[in-house]
Structure formats: C-alpha cells, structure tokens
Amino acid sequence: MTHLFATVTPSEQNFCREPGRETAMAKDILGEAGLHFDELNKLRVLDPEVTQQTIELKEECKEFVDKIGQFQKIVGGLIELVDQLAKEAENEKMKAIGARNLLKSIAKQREAQQQQLQALIAEKKMQLERNSSVVDPI
C-alpha cells in the first residue's frame, strides 16, 4: 500500500521551495496513489487522460447506437416494402391462375357445345335420310 506521507530532509526542503516544485511533487505522490487533479484542480480517482478517453468512447458508442437505430429503421422499411411487393405478386399470381382456369373452362364449354351441335347435325341428317327415303319410293 502506498503512503501519502514522505520524509523530507532539510536540504530537500530548500530544493522543494522552488515555485511549482511542491505542487509537482504532490501530484506525483498522489498520482502514485491513484489520485489525480483535473483541469479545474479537483481531485479525481481516474487519470484525466483516461477520463477523456472514457468520454470519447461514450460519445462514439452513442453515435454507433444511433447509426444502428437508423439502420434498423431502413431495414424495417425495406422489409415492409418487400412484404408489400410479395403480396402484390401473390395477388397477380392468383389473378393469372383464375384467368387460366377460366380459359380452360371456356374451351371445355366450346368442346361440349361443339359435340352437342355435331350430335344435333347427325340427328338432323338421320331425320333427313328417313324423310328422303319415305319420299323416294315414288
């Protein structure tokens, strides 16, 4: 454990009486104990440089979090847009399937109608032949 007290000899006292030298020694001793003075000469536990780096890191972290938030908004908008396009594509797909089925059913109806008409023609031909054979014996 570091002590804050130091023994000073009388010759060192004269040396320490130089202006600013006592303050520098006090700062060195406190620095060794893990205590520092800030720009307002307030006693701090953290080194002012470390404190400044901590503040800068905090600001960078805040900027990073803000950018991540913006990114999430952009991605959220993109996801909504893609979902909307997917729904529209699905609707168009359903319309196309419906149109194709309608065309198939119309084609089947035409085939059925054609068969009915052919059957009707065949029936009429048979009637005509029967009617013609009745008229021919004369």
N, CA, C and O of each residue as an XYZ file, in Angstrom:
552
protein
N       0.848     -1.175      0.000
C       0.000      0.000      0.000
C       0.889      1.233      0.000
O       1.860      1.303      0.754
N       0.569      2.183     -0.822
C       1.367      3.402     -0.927
C       0.888      4.406      0.113
O      -0.311      4.638      0.272
N       1.846      4.994      0.815
C       1.505      6.001      1.830
C       1.615      7.378      1.218
O       2.428      7.608      0.323
N       0.804      8.283      1.697
C       0.817      9.632      1.169
C       1.845     10.519      1.877
O       1.998     11.690      1.531
N       2.537      9.971      2.853
C       3.500     10.765      3.609
C       4.905     10.412      3.170
O       5.208      9.254      2.884
N       5.743     11.403      3.122
C       7.144     11.184      2.756
C       8.015     12.002      3.696
O       7.660     13.106      4.110
N       9.143     11.439      4.013
C      10.083     12.186      4.867
C      10.976     13.025      3.982
O      11.479     12.557      2.960
N      11.170     14.268      4.385
C      11.959     15.202      3.591
C      13.067     15.758      4.487
O      12.807     16.237      5.591
N      14.280     15.690      4.006
C      15.426     16.222      4.768
C      15.464     17.731      4.605
O      14.886     18.253      3.651
N      16.135     18.457      5.517
C      16.192     19.917      5.433
C      16.780     20.402      4.111
O      16.349     21.440      3.609
N      17.745     19.696      3.527
C      18.304     20.157      2.258
C      17.280     19.987      1.129
O      17.243     20.781      0.189
N      16.455     18.946      1.233
C      15.426     18.741      0.226
C      14.321     19.785      0.373
O      13.653     20.139     -0.599
N      14.134     20.285      1.637
C      13.118     21.308      1.851
C      13.470     22.568      1.073
O      12.589     23.186      0.475
N      14.745     22.961      1.069
C      15.155     24.137      0.321
C      14.967     23.902     -1.183
O      14.534     24.792     -1.914
N      15.295     22.705     -1.618
C      15.140     22.367     -3.035
C      13.661     22.403     -3.440
O      13.319     22.845     -4.537
N      12.801     21.938     -2.550
C      11.380     21.868     -2.833
C      10.712     23.227     -2.767
O       9.562     23.356     -3.187
N      11.368     24.214     -2.270
C      10.762     25.536     -2.127
C      10.701     26.280     -3.474
O      10.182     27.393     -3.546
N      11.225     25.668     -4.520
C      11.154     26.314     -5.828
C       9.685     26.410     -6.222
O       8.898     25.523     -5.896
N       9.307     27.487     -6.927
C       7.897     27.659     -7.309
C       7.415     26.503     -8.186
O       8.080     26.131     -9.153
N       6.282     25.953     -7.850
C       5.669     24.884     -8.615
C       6.229     23.511     -8.323
O       5.621     22.498     -8.669
N       7.399     23.473     -7.679
C       8.026     22.181     -7.410
C       7.229     21.401     -6.375
O       7.096     20.183     -6.492
N       6.705     22.070     -5.382
C       5.929     21.396     -4.331
C       4.650     20.808     -4.937
O       4.248     19.697     -4.592
N       4.023     21.552     -5.831
C       2.798     21.076     -6.465
C       3.095     19.858     -7.325
O       2.335     18.889     -7.327
N       4.202     19.910     -8.054
C       4.573     18.786     -8.907
C       4.842     17.542     -8.082
O       4.433     16.442     -8.452
N       5.538     17.719     -6.952
C       5.812     16.570     -6.080
C       4.517     16.003     -5.512
O       4.339     14.787     -5.439
N       3.610     16.901     -5.108
C       2.337     16.447     -4.552
C       1.550     15.672     -5.606
O       0.941     14.641     -5.319
N       1.578     16.191     -6.830
C       0.865     15.499     -7.909
C       1.482     14.140     -8.197
O       0.773     13.170     -8.463
N       2.825     14.076     -8.140
C       3.496     12.799     -8.364
C       3.121     11.790     -7.288
O       2.813     10.635     -7.582
N       3.151     12.239     -6.046
C       2.830     11.344     -4.924
C       1.380     10.886     -5.026
O       1.085      9.702     -4.861
N       0.466     11.836     -5.301
C      -0.944     11.468     -5.436
C      -1.159     10.566     -6.653
O      -1.985      9.654     -6.619
N      -0.410     10.829     -7.729
C      -0.507     10.008     -8.933
C      -0.118      8.577     -8.654
O      -0.749      7.643     -9.150
N       0.932      8.402     -7.850
C       1.347      7.046     -7.476
C       0.277      6.353     -6.648
O       0.149      5.129     -6.695
N      -0.491      7.128     -5.890
C      -1.565      6.574     -5.059
C      -2.847      6.375     -5.867
O      -3.836      5.858     -5.348
N      -2.830      6.784     -7.128
C      -4.007      6.601     -7.966
C      -4.964      7.772     -7.923
O      -6.120      7.635     -8.324
N      -4.516      8.915     -7.448
C      -5.342     10.116     -7.386
C      -4.756     11.170     -8.320
O      -3.538     11.305     -8.429
N      -5.633     11.917     -8.995
C      -5.175     12.882     -9.986
C      -5.999     14.159     -9.878
O      -7.108     14.155     -9.343
N      -5.443     15.248    -10.394
C      -6.155     16.519    -10.452
C      -6.633     16.740    -11.880
O      -5.906     16.470    -12.836
N      -7.881     17.243    -12.020
C      -8.375     17.543    -13.359
C      -8.042     18.979    -13.719
O      -7.296     19.646    -13.002
N      -8.604     19.467    -14.854
C      -8.278     20.817    -15.312
C      -8.814     21.896    -14.382
O      -8.365     23.041    -14.443
N      -9.763     21.549    -13.527
C     -10.292     22.502    -12.538
C      -9.653     22.309    -11.168
O     -10.120     22.847    -10.164
N      -8.570     21.524    -11.151
C      -7.841     21.198     -9.924
C      -8.714     20.496     -8.891
O      -8.545     20.678     -7.685
N      -9.642     19.699     -9.380
C     -10.442     18.854     -8.486
C      -9.773     17.497     -8.440
O      -9.274     16.998     -9.448
N      -9.769     16.908     -7.257
C      -9.141     15.609     -7.064
C     -10.029     14.514     -7.667
O     -11.219     14.426     -7.366
N      -9.427     13.690     -8.519
C     -10.160     12.625     -9.202
C      -9.452     11.300     -8.997
O      -8.238     11.258     -8.798
N     -10.225     10.204     -9.047
C      -9.649      8.871     -8.904
C      -9.038      8.426    -10.226
O      -8.009      7.750    -10.239
N      -9.662      8.798    -11.329
C      -9.162      8.417    -12.642
C      -8.213      9.472    -13.187
O      -8.345     10.667    -12.926
N      -7.262      8.981    -13.946
C      -6.337      9.871    -14.644
C      -7.143     10.709    -15.637
O      -8.015     10.168    -16.317
N      -6.876     12.004    -15.739
C      -7.633     12.847    -16.666
C      -7.614     12.316    -18.112
O      -8.605     12.447    -18.830
N      -6.515     11.733    -18.526
C      -6.429     11.182    -19.870
C      -7.390     10.007    -20.030
O      -8.068      9.877    -21.049
N      -7.437      9.160    -19.011
C      -8.359      8.023    -19.042
C      -9.799      8.532    -19.028
O     -10.657      8.001    -19.734
N     -10.057      9.545    -18.236
C     -11.392     10.136    -18.186
C     -11.789     10.668    -19.557
O     -12.915     10.450    -20.005
N     -10.871     11.367    -20.228
C     -11.141     11.908    -21.559
C     -11.404     10.779    -22.557
O     -12.320     10.863    -23.375
N     -10.601      9.735    -22.483
C     -10.804      8.598    -23.377
C     -12.161      7.937    -23.116
O     -12.842      7.506    -24.047
N     -12.541      7.865    -21.848
C     -13.837      7.285    -21.480
C     -14.972      8.120    -22.058
O     -15.947      7.577    -22.579
N     -14.845      9.434    -21.964
C     -15.876     10.331    -22.512
C     -15.958     10.160    -24.031
O     -17.050     10.076    -24.593
N     -14.797     10.107    -24.692
C     -14.780      9.921    -26.144
C     -15.411      8.585    -26.530
O     -16.173      8.505    -27.494
N     -15.088      7.540    -25.773
C     -15.667      6.217    -26.051
C     -17.179      6.238    -25.862
O     -17.917      5.633    -26.639
N     -17.628      6.930    -24.835
C     -19.066      7.041    -24.587
C     -19.751      7.743    -25.761
O     -20.815      7.310    -26.204
N     -19.152      8.817    -26.266
C     -19.724      9.537    -27.409
C     -19.733      8.657    -28.659
O     -20.711      8.643    -29.406
N     -18.642      7.926    -28.883
C     -18.579      7.032    -30.041
C     -19.637      5.938    -29.934
O     -20.261      5.570    -30.929
N     -19.835      5.419    -28.717
C     -20.856      4.387    -28.506
C     -22.248      4.945    -28.797
O     -23.078      4.273    -29.410
N     -22.498      6.182    -28.352
C     -23.800      6.814    -28.609
C     -24.015      6.979    -30.109
O     -25.103      6.694    -30.609
N     -22.995      7.435    -30.833
C     -23.089      7.577    -32.286
C     -23.359      6.222    -32.935
O     -24.178      6.113    -33.847
N     -22.658      5.186    -32.454
C     -22.842      3.839    -33.002
C     -24.274      3.359    -32.781
O     -24.895      2.817    -33.696
N     -24.794      3.552    -31.587
C     -26.163      3.135    -31.277
C     -27.148      3.903    -32.156
O     -28.120      3.327    -32.646
N     -26.902      5.211    -32.361
C     -27.772      5.999    -33.234
C     -27.743      5.463    -34.661
O     -28.783      5.347    -35.310
N     -26.542      5.137    -35.147
C     -26.422      4.610    -36.510
C     -27.105      3.250    -36.627
O     -27.733      2.959    -37.645
N     -26.990      2.417    -35.598
C     -27.670      1.115    -35.604
C     -29.185      1.326    -35.638
O     -29.896      0.606    -36.339
N     -29.677      2.308    -34.885
C     -31.112      2.628    -34.901
C     -31.574      3.057    -36.281
O     -32.627      2.624    -36.749
N     -30.783      3.917    -36.944
C     -31.112      4.346    -38.305
C     -31.111      3.147    -39.251
O     -31.990      3.007    -40.102
N     -30.115      2.293    -39.087
C     -30.018      1.091    -39.931
C     -31.249      0.216    -39.756
O     -31.799     -0.293    -40.732
N     -31.683      0.040    -38.504
C     -32.863     -0.785    -38.239
C     -34.112     -0.180    -38.880
O     -34.960     -0.908    -39.395
N     -34.226      1.159    -38.849
C     -35.369      1.808    -39.494
C     -35.340      1.557    -41.000
O     -36.368      1.248    -41.602
N     -34.168      1.689    -41.602
C     -34.040      1.482    -43.043
C     -34.383      0.037    -43.398
O     -35.123     -0.218    -44.348
N     -33.844     -0.899    -42.632
C     -34.110     -2.315    -42.900
C     -35.590     -2.621    -42.680
O     -36.190     -3.380    -43.441
N     -36.174     -2.030    -41.642
C     -37.606     -2.236    -41.398
C     -38.440     -1.753    -42.570
O     -39.382     -2.426    -42.989
N     -38.091     -0.576    -43.104
C     -38.795     -0.059    -44.285
C     -38.620     -0.966    -45.487
O     -39.562     -1.200    -46.245
N     -37.415     -1.474    -45.656
C     -37.146     -2.382    -46.773
C     -37.958     -3.668    -46.640
O     -38.513     -4.162    -47.621
N     -38.023     -4.201    -45.436
C     -38.800     -5.430    -45.199
C     -40.280     -5.186    -45.489
O     -40.941     -6.027    -46.098
N     -40.801     -4.035    -45.054
C     -42.203     -3.716    -45.332
C     -42.443     -3.628    -46.838
O     -43.447     -4.133    -47.341
N     -41.525     -2.987    -47.552
C     -41.658     -2.849    -48.998
C     -41.635     -4.212    -49.686
O     -42.444     -4.482    -50.574
N     -40.705     -5.065    -49.270
C     -40.610     -6.409    -49.858
C     -41.879     -7.216    -49.553
O     -42.376     -7.941    -50.415
N     -42.398     -7.091    -48.337
C     -43.649     -7.789    -47.992
C     -44.803     -7.312    -48.862
O     -45.606     -8.114    -49.339
N     -44.878     -5.997    -49.066
C     -45.941     -5.437    -49.903
C     -45.813     -5.946    -51.334
O     -46.806     -6.332    -51.950
N     -44.591     -5.946    -51.864
C     -44.380     -6.451    -53.220
C     -44.726     -7.939    -53.315
O     -45.277     -8.387    -54.321
N     -44.409     -8.689    -52.286
C     -44.733    -10.123    -52.281
C     -46.250    -10.331    -52.302
O     -46.746    -11.219    -52.995
N     -46.985     -9.510    -51.542
C     -48.445     -9.626    -51.540
C     -49.013     -9.277    -52.911
O     -49.917     -9.947    -53.412
N     -48.466     -8.211    -53.515
C     -48.943     -7.826    -54.840
C     -48.637     -8.925    -55.863
O     -49.469     -9.233    -56.716
N     -47.457     -9.503    -55.773
C     -47.091    -10.590    -56.690
C     -48.021    -11.783    -56.485
O     -48.440    -12.412    -57.458
N     -48.344    -12.097    -55.257
C     -49.252    -13.206    -54.960
C     -50.648    -12.929    -55.529
O     -51.291    -13.822    -56.080
N     -51.107    -11.674    -55.389
C     -52.414    -11.311    -55.952
C     -52.417    -11.465    -57.474
O     -53.363    -12.008    -58.045
N     -51.364    -10.990    -58.121
C     -51.271    -11.113    -59.578
C     -51.198    -12.582    -59.998
O     -51.768    -12.972    -61.017
N     -50.500    -13.382    -59.214
C     -50.407    -14.813    -59.500
C     -51.794    -15.450    -59.427
O     -52.165    -16.253    -60.283
N     -52.553    -15.082    -58.394
C     -53.909    -15.630    -58.244
C     -54.799    -15.193    -59.406
O     -55.601    -15.983    -59.903
N     -54.660    -13.930    -59.843
C     -55.444    -13.464    -60.995
C     -55.082    -14.264    -62.245
O     -55.963    -14.655    -63.010
N     -53.800    -14.504    -62.450
C     -53.354    -15.263    -63.631
C     -53.878    -16.692    -63.583
O     -54.320    -17.226    -64.600
N     -53.832    -17.310    -62.414
C     -54.357    -18.675    -62.275
C     -55.856    -18.687    -62.564
O     -56.354    -19.588    -63.239
N     -56.574    -17.689    -62.054
C     -58.017    -17.594    -62.308
C     -58.315    -17.424    -63.786
O     -59.226    -18.056    -64.320
N     -57.535    -16.557    -64.454
C     -57.745    -16.342    -65.894
C     -57.457    -17.621    -66.673
O     -58.197    -17.959    -67.598
N     -56.406    -18.326    -66.317
C     -56.069    -19.583    -66.999
C     -57.185    -20.613    -66.810
O     -57.586    -21.288    -67.758
N     -57.676    -20.723    -65.585
C     -58.771    -21.668    -65.326
C     -60.030    -21.285    -66.097
O     -60.745    -22.155    -66.596
N     -60.302    -19.985    -66.194
C     -61.469    -19.525    -66.940
C     -61.324    -19.894    -68.413
O     -62.285    -20.353    -69.031
N     -60.133    -19.698    -68.984
C     -59.897    -20.069    -70.383
C     -60.076    -21.566    -70.600
O     -60.650    -21.996    -71.600
N     -59.575    -22.355    -69.649
C     -59.748    -23.806    -69.766
C     -61.222    -24.181    -69.736
O     -61.671    -25.026    -70.510
N     -61.977    -23.545    -68.834
C     -63.399    -23.889    -68.728
C     -64.155    -23.428    -69.973
O     -65.083    -24.108    -70.410
N     -63.776    -22.283    -70.555
C     -64.420    -21.825    -71.791
C     -64.115    -22.796    -72.924
O     -64.995    -23.123    -73.721
N     -62.870    -23.255    -72.995
C     -62.503    -24.222    -74.034
C     -63.298    -25.511    -73.871
O     -63.754    -26.085    -74.859
N     -63.469    -25.968    -72.643
C     -64.249    -27.184    -72.399
C     -65.709    -26.968    -72.764
O     -66.356    -27.860    -73.311
N     -66.224    -25.787    -72.461
C     -67.609    -25.477    -72.813
C     -67.791    -25.494    -74.332
O     -68.790    -26.002    -74.843
N     -66.817    -24.935    -75.040
C     -66.889    -24.913    -76.509
C     -66.846    -26.340    -77.066
O     -67.591    -26.677    -77.986
N     -65.976    -27.164    -76.507
C     -65.910    -28.563    -76.954
C     -67.247    -29.258    -76.722
O     -67.749    -29.973    -77.588
N     -67.817    -29.034    -75.530
C     -69.105    -29.669    -75.219
C     -70.187    -29.153    -76.158
O     -71.017    -29.923    -76.642
N     -70.174    -27.835    -76.417
C     -71.160    -27.251    -77.323
C     -70.967    -27.790    -78.747
O     -71.940    -28.075    -79.444
N     -69.709    -27.928    -79.169
C     -69.406    -28.466    -80.495
C     -69.916    -29.903    -80.602
O     -70.488    -30.285    -81.623
N     -69.713    -30.688    -79.565
C     -70.194    -32.081    -79.578
C     -71.715    -32.111    -79.650
O     -72.296    -32.922    -80.371
N     -72.359    -31.214    -78.890
C     -73.818    -31.152    -78.931
C     -74.299    -30.796    -80.341
O     -75.238    -31.390    -80.869
N     -73.618    -29.801    -80.931
C     -74.011    -29.396    -82.282
C     -73.770    -30.518    -83.297
O     -74.587    -30.731    -84.193
N     -72.653    -31.234    -83.158
C     -72.370    -32.352    -84.060
C     -73.417    -33.457    -83.890
O     -73.863    -34.067    -84.861
N     -73.795    -33.697    -82.632
C     -74.832    -34.700    -82.374
C     -76.147    -34.256    -82.988
O     -76.877    -35.063    -83.565
N     -76.446    -32.966    -82.862
C     -77.674    -32.427    -83.430
C     -77.644    -32.528    -84.962
O     -78.648    -32.870    -85.586
N     -76.472    -32.224    -85.566
C     -76.323    -32.353    -87.026
C     -76.526    -33.802    -87.444
O     -77.230    -34.084    -88.414
N     -75.906    -34.720    -86.707
C     -76.061    -36.145    -87.040
C     -77.516    -36.559    -86.935
O     -78.017    -37.295    -87.785
N     -78.186    -36.100    -85.918
C     -79.599    -36.430    -85.729
C     -80.440    -35.859    -86.872
O     -81.338    -36.529    -87.384
N     -80.145    -34.620    -87.266
C     -80.897    -33.977    -88.349
C     -80.637    -34.696    -89.686
O     -81.540    -34.843    -90.510
N     -79.381    -35.139    -89.882
C     -79.060    -35.890    -91.100
C     -79.862    -37.178    -91.149
O     -80.387    -37.567    -92.192
N     -79.944    -37.831    -89.997
C     -80.698    -39.079    -89.942
C     -82.170    -38.819    -90.232
O     -82.816    -39.597    -90.933
N     -82.690    -37.744    -89.702
C     -84.088    -37.389    -89.968
C     -84.276    -37.096    -91.451
O     -85.266    -37.489    -92.068
N     -83.290    -36.392    -92.000
C     -83.359    -36.049    -93.422
C     -83.336    -37.314    -94.271
O     -84.097    -37.442    -95.230
N     -82.466    -38.240    -93.916
C     -82.386    -39.511    -94.659
C     -83.692    -40.287    -94.527
O     -84.162    -40.867    -95.506
N     -84.282    -40.309    -93.344
C     -85.553    -41.002    -93.157
C     -86.655    -40.340    -93.978
O     -87.487    -40.998    -94.603
N     -86.624    -39.043    -93.949
C     -87.633    -38.289    -94.705
C     -87.396    -38.474    -96.219
O     -88.352    -38.550    -96.991
N     -86.150    -38.544    -96.628
C     -85.829    -38.715    -98.041
C     -86.208    -40.122    -98.503
O     -86.701    -40.299    -99.617
N     -85.982    -41.103    -97.666
C     -86.301    -42.474    -98.067
C     -87.810    -42.679    -98.144
O     -88.271    -43.505    -98.932
N     -88.555    -41.984    -97.384
C     -90.005    -42.079    -97.439
C     -90.484    -41.407    -98.735
O     -91.460    -41.867    -99.327
N     -89.865    -40.399    -99.164
C     -90.264    -39.656   -100.338
C     -89.734    -40.361   -101.598
O     -90.363    -40.225   -102.647
N     -88.667    -41.073   -101.562
C     -88.033    -41.701   -102.734
C     -88.882    -42.835   -103.344
O     -88.862    -42.935   -104.571
N     -89.597    -43.669   -102.652
C     -90.249    -44.803   -103.288
C     -91.199    -44.382   -104.397
O     -91.619    -45.285   -105.121
N     -91.519    -43.376   -104.587
C     -92.433    -42.992   -105.660
C     -91.797    -43.080   -106.982
O     -92.434    -42.789   -107.995
